[in-house]
Each structure stands twice: as C-alpha cells, then as structure tokens.
C-alpha cells in the first residue's frame, strides 16, 4: 500500500459530505413536491416520514420546534410541498431532508386543518343535534367571552341594552387572535361554567381572514363549548364565515349583533304583544259582563221571581201527580207479585212429598236415614222406618216379594 495515500474514518467521510452539502446553496433552501409515506410521530414530538414520487424516495425529518407550527395533521398519501435543507446524518451515513415547513398541495394548510378537525369532531358526535341545549327565553345574566376592545363587544352591548335592558351583561375579556387566544377562550368558558356566572354565553369576534378567525377553529375551544352546561351562542365573523365553534355551539349567529338579537327578546315587540293581549283580555271581560247582564235580565223577568207562590203551587201540583202515579204503580206491582207468589206456592204444594203421603203412600228409610227405593236395598229381619202422612212406623222385614213372585221368603 502506498504510504502517501491518506486514510479516512467513516465518520470523517460522513462529516465531510455533510459540510459539503451544507455549503451548497441549492441544497440549503429546497422546496420539494411529493407524497407522504411511512409517516410517524414519536413521543419526543419529532416527525419522521418519506417523500416519494414515481422516480424515487427521500427520507425526511421535522423536529418538534418546527412541527408545533403545523396547522394540519400529515397523513400517508397526502400530496405536500416540503421546505428545508438536505444534509447527512453522520451516524447513519444517510442523507435526508430536514423539513422546516409542510404545505398541502391544492388546498391551503388552514383549510385542510379545518376539514380534518371538522371530520374528527363530527365522528365523535360533537355536532349532533341531541347535544344542543335550549337557549333561555329571558336570561337574567349573559356572559360575553370576547375581546373587550373590539367592535364586536360594542355592537353586542348596544343591541342587548336596546332590546332587553333587564338582562345583566358580564364581559369576560380574552384575546381572540394569536397563538394564545384559543387557550384563553377555552379557559374563559370553563371559568364562567365553574362559577355559574351566567345563564347564557356568547363567544365570538368580528370578521377577518381565516388566519384572524383561527382561534375559533381550534380543538381546545370546540371541546370547551361542548362540555359547557351553560348554553353557548357562537358569533364569529360575518355571515359567510363558518368556524368549528359554530358547529359545536348550541346556536350559531351570523354576526355578533345577530347573536345579541337571538339571545334576548325585543322589549318593543313584547310590549306590542302584551298590548294586544291586554286589549283581548278587556274585550273578553266586556263580553262576559254583557252575557252575565243578559242572563240576569232574563232571570229577573222570569215567572218564578215575579210570583214565587204561583211557581211553588205549580210544583206542588206536579208533586201530587207524581205521588199518585207512584202509589198506583206500587199497588200494581204488589198485586202482581202477590199473584205470582200464590202461583208458585200452589206449584210447590203440588210437588210436595207430603201430598203424596196424604194419598196413602209412605216413605221407607233404613236406620241410617237412607231412603229405600229398591228391593235389593233390604234384608230379612232389617228394621225400617215408614213415614206416613201423620206419623212414623217402626217395622221389621219378614218377607220380600218381587213384582213377579216371592223372593227369599
């Protein structure tokens, strides 16, 4: 071996290649289009995946510091554009893309994140009508979870005061834009529920871009609205703006001003309704008094009040007629029952065995009192009792004779 040849270690070669790659301006600011595969997120928060197309594959890593800025959830098969730099991991000797950002191709990352979270929460049932709580008709206290400095809170306060000043309004100040806004909104919703500060909650803000409204598309806000036992009205942006909070809330308002209109009744309309009811009540009272007066006039002109004695005399005559009819009916009923009794008594007397005995017949019984009706029920020397019409004979069997001659003499 030539002694002038320099020998390198594996690590030296890998570090040399790493340094060479990091000096290449093309490899330090790449935008790469591809399809995600073998996507994995480790407990450390680092994301590992492969970008591939029809011609090849490239290993990629996105460290936790960059991954926390992702608005959507990467999935296998998703077409993305990855930004980052190519370098070598010296320990393995393999080059890979150190990804600093991912953007879904076609739709924006925020729109994709919106659709992903919407599908997830819908699958869990957070949007189901069965979970919607009724809005109180006349809330005594309303909590506004919103920015205290925005135009939205001023609009809501103005509408609430004009429509229904009887309701107390509690403003719970939160940020409605920025990285910490979602956590503040969720915490405020839990705070109002924990201390039972209101009977109704309105949360929202004025209009803006999807980035401005994004706090109301965060999962933490959606779950805080869902677990609120106090009804929640969502009032985010303008009418075309729709957020995840709108789907979860018990009622969606097109604007913050519309939320205030939905939260309380209009006192002017209620006064008009009360005036109509009052007029109907007065009219009904007048009609009732009129009908009562007519009945009183008819009663005052009746014969019974003008001449009570004549009325009682007529009723007495009716009573006498009814008494005569009752006595006559009673007499006929008694006579009919008497005749029926006599008929039944005659029939019963004709069937009486005593009548038969009176015609010369008798009834034979043994000493146990059983009636003797057949020859075979007796024995020679047996004692019998004969019942006559006027008494009883005690006899002894001396001879038994059948209808066709003597038997057992």
Secondary structure, 3 states (H helix, E strand, C coil): CCCCCCCCCHHHHHHHHHHHHHHCHHHHCEEEEEEEEEEEECCCCCEEEEEECCCCEEEEEECHHHHCCCCCCCCCCCEEEEEEEEEEECCCCEEEEEEEEEEECCCCHHHHHHHHHHHHHHHHCCCCHHHCCCCCCCCCEEEEEECCCCHHHHHHHHHHHHHCCCCEEEEEECCCCCCCHHHHHHHHHHHHHHCCCCCEEEEEECCCCCCCCHHHHCHHHHHHHHHCCCEEEEEECCCCCCCHHHHHCCEECCCHHHHHHHHCCCHHHHHHHHHHHHHHHHHHHHHHHHHHHHHHHHHHCCHHHHCHHHHHHHHHHHHHHHHHHHHHHHHHHHHHHHHHHHHHHHHHHHCCHHHHHHCCCCEEECCCCCECCCHHHCCCCCEEEEECCCCEEEEECCCEEECCEEECC
